[in-house]
Amino acid sequence: MTEAPGRVKPCAHPDCVLHFYDTTKSGTRRWCSMAGCGNRAKAARHYERTKTRR
């Protein structure tokens, strides 16, 4: 990780304390795990959108 220290990033989920090494080509990964933190964030956004439509 000494060759690209900017690739070590904190997870974008506010309750997550993990950091990860971004291996994506573009360097735009946001979540430590898409199955965990990413899914929770996307589900929360979806819930907020659909809640206001009712």
Stockholm file with secondary structure:
# STOCKHOLM 1.0

chainA/1-54         MTEAPGRVKPCAHPDCVLHFYDTTKSGTRRWCSMAGCGNRAKAARHYERTKTRR
#=GR chainA/1-54 SS CTTCGGGEEECSSTTCCCEEECCSSSSCCCCSCIIIIIHHHHHHHHHHHHHHHC
#=GC SS_cons        CTTCGGGEEECSSTTCCCEEECCSSSSCCCCSCIIIIIHHHHHHHHHHHHHHHC
//
